[in-house]
Amino acid sequence: MNTIEENMMKHNANLSIYATKDDESIRLKKIENDIRTSFFRDIDRIIYTLSYTRYIDKTQVFSNSDNDNISKRMTHVQMVSKIARTISRALGLNEDLTEAMALGHDLGHVPFGHTGEKILNDISLKYTGKMFNHNVHGVRILKDIENNGKGSNISIQVLDGILCHNGEFVNSEYYPKKKTVDEFLEEYNNCYYDKETLKSLRPMTLEGCVVRISDVIGYIGRDIEDAVRLDVIDINEIPSNIKDVLGVNNAEIINKVIMDIVTNSINKPYIKLSDDVFKAIVDLKKFNYQNIYDKANTKEQINFYITVFNSLFEKYLEQLSNNETDKDIFKVFLNSMSEEYISSTSNEEKVIDFIAGMTDSYILNQYNKYILNNIY
């Protein structure tokens, strides 16, 4: 057994002085040791969650495409994982920790991507006074919802990486911020009420910084290719100042940014982009918002999604209030949940958790079944 454990731990000997070692892992609950290292176990626990399985039918950018070559959330997550592991290996960081964060970083996403997230945030603010953000909800899923409401007991470092991953905020440099368990939990709880906390999040590990920038790398190029496939944009519309620095396709963009990060971050306690690559990424994100994301859904589609989310929310609340145990919110979700989850969660939060976990097709089926009364 000693030889097996030594083999599993070998990579620690080659890690950078700035890497997170396996024996630094922190959890809220103790676990019994087996041959796997701590962060390696987190990878396993994440990929076996029900939430991970549902990545397969959740929107990345385009919700209504029948083109099978267009990215889903699962595609994006796998790309981020590969990109982040490449950077981590090149910099001598802990690949297991990086992979766990990357694979779990979007577990909190709701049906219909960021459009659905905004709608659910409006509902959550109205009924609970709490903001809803997918990075925060990803932590809640692993801490309080998965494993029938008992949580998956993921390490604090991985939970923190998920909380702080948000690739919407791009920086030229990423410095980790040391945190205790109590500081992490306080930051997590503050994210439900304080926008400034959300904007100022910084990962506690250098691996978390890698995942954060990898989230950006994982979507800026692929979203362009998807938009071209759907005739949303023409590749020639991308300004030359962006193409001259980053390239014109996803492979070129990924390679350029990875090499820039590795070159500027090797043997450093931070992750850094060169000035020209950073500016090109900022410009490309702005181009994508104006020409892709803001056009991904029509006003009619957005209004339809608002109707779907709000009408189902009200219907589920009514079913809970009337204790209609034959309905799906009980049969599919609540009947399998722990007493601790049931007793500590308001009806409004139960409904938000249920809706947030749905895939695109499932929420439409529920709308068809309970609002349009089309029993099938």
C-alpha positions as CSV (number, residue, x, y, z in Angstrom):
1,M,0.0,0.0,0.0
2,N,2.9,2.4,0.7
3,T,4.1,2.0,-2.9
4,I,0.6,2.8,-4.2
5,E,0.3,5.9,-2.0
6,E,3.8,7.0,-3.0
7,N,2.9,6.7,-6.7
8,M,-0.3,8.7,-6.2
9,M,1.7,11.4,-4.4
10,K,4.7,11.5,-6.8
11,H,3.6,14.7,-8.6
12,N,4.0,16.7,-5.4
13,A,7.8,16.4,-5.7
14,N,7.8,18.3,-9.0
15,L,5.4,21.1,-8.1
16,S,6.4,24.7,-8.1
17,I,6.9,26.4,-4.7
18,Y,3.8,28.4,-5.5
19,A,1.6,25.3,-6.2
20,T,-1.0,24.0,-3.7
21,K,0.2,20.6,-2.3
22,D,-2.2,17.8,-1.8
23,D,-1.7,17.8,2.0
24,E,-2.9,21.4,2.2
25,S,-6.4,20.3,1.3
26,I,-9.1,21.5,3.7
27,R,-12.6,20.2,4.1
28,L,-15.6,21.0,6.2
29,K,-16.0,17.4,7.2
30,K,-13.3,14.7,7.7
31,I,-13.1,11.9,5.1
32,E,-11.5,8.5,5.4
33,N,-8.3,8.1,3.4
34,D,-8.0,5.8,0.4
35,I,-5.3,5.6,-2.3
36,R,-6.5,8.8,-4.0
37,T,-5.1,12.2,-3.1
38,S,-7.5,14.8,-1.8
39,F,-8.0,16.9,-5.0
40,F,-8.1,13.7,-7.1
41,R,-11.1,12.6,-5.0
42,D,-12.7,15.9,-5.7
43,I,-12.5,15.3,-9.4
44,D,-14.3,12.0,-8.9
45,R,-16.9,13.4,-6.6
46,I,-17.7,16.2,-9.1
47,I,-18.0,14.1,-12.3
48,Y,-20.3,11.7,-10.5
49,T,-22.7,14.4,-9.4
50,L,-26.1,14.6,-11.0
51,S,-25.4,18.3,-11.7
52,Y,-22.4,17.3,-13.8
53,T,-24.5,14.9,-15.9
54,R,-26.9,17.7,-16.7
55,Y,-24.2,19.8,-18.3
56,I,-25.0,17.9,-21.5
57,D,-28.3,19.7,-22.1
58,K,-27.6,23.2,-20.8
59,T,-27.0,26.3,-23.0
60,Q,-23.6,27.7,-23.6
61,V,-24.6,30.7,-25.7
62,F,-27.2,29.6,-28.3
63,S,-30.3,28.0,-26.9
64,N,-32.4,27.3,-29.9
65,S,-30.1,25.7,-32.4
66,D,-30.7,22.4,-34.0
67,N,-27.0,22.3,-35.2
68,D,-25.3,19.5,-33.4
69,N,-21.9,21.2,-33.8
70,I,-22.8,24.1,-31.5
71,S,-21.4,24.1,-28.0
72,K,-23.3,23.1,-25.0
73,R,-22.2,23.8,-21.4
74,M,-20.5,20.3,-21.3
75,T,-18.3,21.3,-24.3
76,H,-17.2,24.5,-22.6
77,V,-16.4,22.9,-19.3
78,Q,-14.2,20.2,-20.9
79,M,-12.3,22.9,-22.9
80,V,-11.7,24.9,-19.8
81,S,-10.4,21.9,-18.0
82,K,-8.0,21.0,-20.8
83,I,-6.8,24.6,-21.1
84,A,-6.3,25.0,-17.3
85,R,-4.5,21.7,-17.0
86,T,-2.1,22.7,-19.8
87,I,-1.3,25.9,-18.1
88,S,-1.0,24.3,-14.7
89,R,1.4,21.6,-16.0
90,A,3.6,24.1,-17.8
91,L,3.8,26.2,-14.6
92,G,4.3,23.3,-12.2
93,L,1.0,23.7,-10.4
94,N,-1.3,21.0,-9.1
95,E,-3.2,19.6,-12.0
96,D,-5.7,17.6,-9.9
97,L,-6.8,20.7,-8.1
98,T,-7.0,22.6,-11.3
99,E,-9.1,19.9,-13.0
100,A,-11.5,19.6,-10.1
101,M,-12.2,23.4,-10.2
102,A,-12.5,23.5,-13.9
103,L,-14.9,20.6,-14.2
104,G,-17.1,22.0,-11.4
105,H,-16.9,25.7,-12.3
106,D,-20.2,25.9,-14.1
107,L,-22.3,23.5,-12.1
108,G,-24.5,26.4,-10.9
109,H,-25.6,27.4,-14.4
110,V,-29.3,27.4,-15.0
111,P,-31.4,26.6,-18.2
112,F,-30.8,29.0,-21.1
113,G,-27.4,30.2,-19.9
114,H,-26.8,33.8,-18.7
115,T,-30.3,34.8,-19.9
116,G,-31.9,32.3,-17.6
117,E,-29.5,33.3,-14.8
118,K,-30.6,36.9,-15.0
119,I,-34.3,35.9,-14.9
120,L,-33.7,33.6,-11.9
121,N,-31.7,36.4,-10.2
122,D,-34.8,38.7,-10.5
123,I,-37.0,36.0,-9.0
124,S,-34.6,35.3,-6.2
125,L,-34.3,39.0,-5.3
126,K,-38.0,39.5,-5.3
127,Y,-38.9,36.4,-3.2
128,T,-35.8,35.8,-1.0
129,G,-33.8,39.1,-1.0
130,K,-30.8,37.1,-2.2
131,M,-28.9,37.5,-5.5
132,F,-28.6,34.5,-7.7
133,N,-25.3,34.0,-9.5
134,H,-24.1,30.8,-11.1
135,N,-20.7,30.8,-9.4
136,V,-22.2,31.1,-6.0
137,H,-24.9,28.5,-6.7
138,G,-22.2,26.1,-7.9
139,V,-20.8,26.2,-4.3
140,R,-24.2,25.7,-2.9
141,I,-24.8,22.7,-5.1
142,L,-21.7,20.9,-3.9
143,K,-22.0,22.0,-0.3
144,D,-25.7,21.7,0.4
145,I,-27.7,20.1,-2.5
146,E,-25.9,17.2,-4.1
147,N,-25.9,13.8,-2.4
148,N,-29.6,14.1,-1.5
149,G,-29.1,17.4,0.3
150,K,-26.1,16.3,2.4
151,G,-23.5,17.8,0.1
152,S,-20.5,16.2,-1.6
153,N,-17.8,17.4,1.0
154,I,-15.6,19.0,-1.6
155,S,-12.4,20.7,-0.5
156,I,-12.5,24.4,0.4
157,Q,-9.8,25.1,-2.3
158,V,-12.0,23.7,-5.0
159,L,-15.2,25.4,-3.7
160,D,-13.2,28.6,-3.6
161,G,-12.0,28.2,-7.2
162,I,-15.6,27.6,-8.3
163,L,-16.8,30.7,-6.4
164,C,-14.1,32.9,-7.8
165,H,-14.0,31.6,-11.4
166,N,-16.1,34.2,-13.1
167,G,-14.5,34.8,-16.4
168,E,-16.7,37.9,-17.1
169,F,-14.2,40.0,-15.2
170,V,-10.8,39.9,-17.0
171,N,-7.6,41.2,-15.4
172,S,-4.1,41.5,-16.8
173,E,-2.8,39.9,-13.6
174,Y,-4.3,37.4,-11.1
175,Y,-2.9,37.2,-7.6
176,P,-4.2,34.6,-5.2
177,K,-5.6,35.7,-1.8
178,K,-5.0,33.6,1.2
179,K,-8.1,32.7,3.2
180,T,-9.1,30.7,6.2
181,V,-12.2,28.5,6.1
182,D,-14.1,31.1,8.0
183,E,-13.0,33.8,5.6
184,F,-14.1,31.7,2.6
185,L,-17.5,31.0,4.2
186,E,-18.0,34.6,5.0
187,E,-17.1,35.7,1.5
188,Y,-19.5,33.0,0.1
189,N,-22.4,34.1,2.2
190,N,-21.8,37.8,1.4
191,C,-22.1,37.0,-2.3
192,Y,-25.8,36.6,-1.8
193,Y,-26.3,40.2,-0.7
194,D,-23.3,42.3,-1.8
195,K,-22.5,43.1,-5.4
196,E,-19.1,44.5,-4.4
197,T,-18.1,41.2,-2.9
198,L,-19.0,39.5,-6.2
199,K,-16.9,41.9,-8.2
200,S,-13.8,41.7,-5.9
201,L,-13.6,37.9,-5.6
202,R,-10.0,36.5,-5.8
203,P,-9.1,32.8,-5.6
204,M,-7.2,31.5,-2.6
205,T,-4.8,29.4,-4.8
206,L,-2.7,30.0,-7.9
207,E,-4.6,27.1,-9.5
208,G,-7.8,29.0,-9.0
209,C,-6.3,32.0,-10.9
210,V,-5.5,29.6,-13.7
211,V,-9.1,28.4,-13.9
212,R,-10.4,31.9,-13.9
213,I,-8.5,33.0,-16.9
214,S,-9.0,29.6,-18.6
215,D,-12.7,30.2,-18.4
216,V,-12.2,33.2,-20.7
217,I,-9.9,31.4,-23.0
218,G,-12.4,28.5,-23.2
219,Y,-15.2,30.7,-24.6
220,I,-14.0,33.7,-26.5
221,G,-12.8,31.8,-29.6
222,R,-15.3,28.9,-29.6
223,D,-18.2,31.3,-29.3
224,I,-17.0,33.0,-32.5
225,E,-16.8,29.7,-34.3
226,D,-20.3,28.9,-33.2
227,A,-21.6,32.3,-34.3
228,V,-20.0,31.8,-37.7
229,R,-21.6,28.4,-38.1
230,L,-25.0,29.9,-37.4
231,D,-24.4,32.9,-39.7
232,V,-24.6,35.3,-36.8
233,I,-21.4,36.9,-37.8
234,D,-18.8,36.8,-40.6
235,I,-15.2,36.1,-39.5
236,N,-14.1,39.1,-41.5
237,E,-16.1,41.4,-39.2
238,I,-13.5,40.8,-36.4
239,P,-11.3,43.9,-36.2
240,S,-7.8,43.5,-37.6
241,N,-6.2,44.7,-34.3
242,I,-7.7,41.7,-32.6
243,K,-6.8,39.2,-35.3
244,D,-3.3,40.4,-35.6
245,V,-2.6,39.7,-31.9
246,L,-4.8,36.6,-31.2
247,G,-5.4,35.0,-34.5
248,V,-8.6,34.2,-36.4
249,N,-9.8,30.9,-35.1
250,N,-10.3,29.1,-31.8
251,A,-7.1,27.0,-32.0
252,E,-5.0,30.1,-32.7
253,I,-6.6,32.1,-29.9
254,I,-6.1,29.3,-27.4
255,N,-2.5,28.7,-28.3
256,K,-1.6,32.4,-28.3
257,V,-3.1,33.1,-24.9
258,I,-1.8,30.0,-23.3
259,M,1.7,30.6,-24.5
260,D,1.5,34.3,-23.4
261,I,0.4,33.3,-19.9
262,V,3.0,30.6,-19.5
263,T,5.8,32.8,-20.7
264,N,4.8,35.7,-18.4
265,S,3.9,33.6,-15.4
266,I,6.6,30.9,-15.1
267,N,8.2,30.8,-11.6
268,K,5.9,33.7,-10.5
269,P,3.4,33.8,-7.6
270,Y,0.8,35.2,-10.0
271,I,-0.7,34.7,-13.5
272,K,0.0,37.4,-15.9
273,L,-1.0,38.4,-19.5
274,S,1.2,40.7,-21.7
275,D,-0.3,44.1,-22.3
276,D,-1.0,43.5,-26.0
277,V,-2.7,40.1,-25.4
278,F,-4.7,41.5,-22.5
279,K,-6.0,44.4,-24.6
280,A,-6.9,42.1,-27.5
281,I,-8.9,39.9,-25.1
282,V,-10.8,42.9,-23.7
283,D,-11.5,44.1,-27.2
284,L,-12.6,40.7,-28.4
285,K,-14.9,40.3,-25.4
286,K,-16.5,43.6,-26.3
287,F,-16.9,42.6,-29.9
288,N,-18.5,39.3,-28.8
289,Y,-21.0,41.1,-26.6
290,Q,-22.0,43.5,-29.3
291,N,-22.2,41.0,-32.1
292,I,-22.9,37.6,-30.5
293,Y,-24.2,37.6,-26.9
294,D,-26.5,40.5,-27.3
295,K,-28.0,38.9,-30.4
296,A,-28.1,35.3,-29.2
297,N,-31.8,35.6,-28.2
298,T,-34.5,37.7,-29.7
299,K,-36.7,39.9,-27.5
300,E,-39.5,37.4,-28.1
301,Q,-37.4,34.5,-26.9
302,I,-36.3,36.4,-23.8
303,N,-39.9,37.3,-23.0
304,F,-40.9,33.6,-23.4
305,Y,-38.1,32.5,-21.0
306,I,-39.3,35.1,-18.5
307,T,-42.8,33.6,-18.7
308,V,-41.5,30.1,-18.4
309,F,-39.4,30.8,-15.3
310,N,-41.9,33.0,-13.5
311,S,-45.0,30.8,-14.2
312,L,-43.2,27.7,-13.1
313,F,-41.9,29.3,-10.0
314,E,-45.4,30.4,-9.0
315,K,-46.8,27.0,-9.8
316,Y,-44.2,25.1,-7.8
317,L,-44.8,27.4,-4.8
318,E,-48.5,26.7,-5.0
319,Q,-47.8,22.9,-5.1
320,L,-45.6,23.1,-2.1
321,S,-48.1,25.2,-0.2
322,N,-50.8,22.7,-1.0
323,N,-48.5,19.7,-0.3
324,E,-49.3,18.2,-3.7
325,T,-46.9,15.3,-3.3
326,D,-47.9,13.7,-6.6
327,K,-46.2,16.6,-8.5
328,D,-42.7,16.5,-10.0
329,I,-41.1,18.9,-7.6
330,F,-41.8,16.3,-4.9
331,K,-41.2,13.1,-6.9
332,V,-38.2,14.3,-8.8
333,F,-36.5,16.5,-6.2
334,L,-37.8,16.9,-2.7
335,N,-38.7,13.3,-1.8
336,S,-35.1,12.2,-2.0
337,M,-33.7,15.2,0.0
338,S,-32.4,15.0,3.5
339,E,-34.4,16.2,6.5
340,E,-31.6,18.8,7.1
341,Y,-32.1,20.3,3.6
342,I,-35.9,20.2,3.9
343,S,-36.0,21.9,7.4
344,S,-33.3,24.5,6.6
345,T,-34.6,25.6,3.2
346,S,-37.5,27.9,2.6
347,N,-40.1,27.0,0.0
348,E,-38.9,29.8,-2.2
349,E,-35.3,28.5,-2.1
350,K,-36.4,24.9,-2.7
351,V,-38.1,26.1,-5.9
352,I,-35.1,28.1,-7.0
353,D,-32.8,25.1,-6.4
354,F,-35.2,22.9,-8.4
355,I,-35.4,25.3,-11.4
356,A,-31.7,26.1,-11.4
357,G,-30.8,22.4,-11.7
358,M,-33.0,21.9,-14.8
359,T,-31.7,21.3,-18.3
360,D,-33.1,23.3,-21.2
361,S,-35.4,20.6,-22.4
362,Y,-36.6,19.6,-18.9
363,I,-37.8,23.1,-18.1
364,L,-39.7,23.3,-21.4
365,N,-41.3,20.0,-20.7
366,Q,-42.3,21.2,-17.2
367,Y,-43.8,24.3,-18.7
368,N,-45.7,22.3,-21.2
369,K,-47.0,20.0,-18.5
370,Y,-47.9,22.3,-15.7
371,I,-48.6,25.7,-17.3
372,L,-50.0,24.7,-20.8
373,N,-51.6,21.7,-19.2
374,N,-50.5,19.5,-22.1
375,I,-50.3,16.2,-20.2
376,Y,-48.1,13.7,-22.1
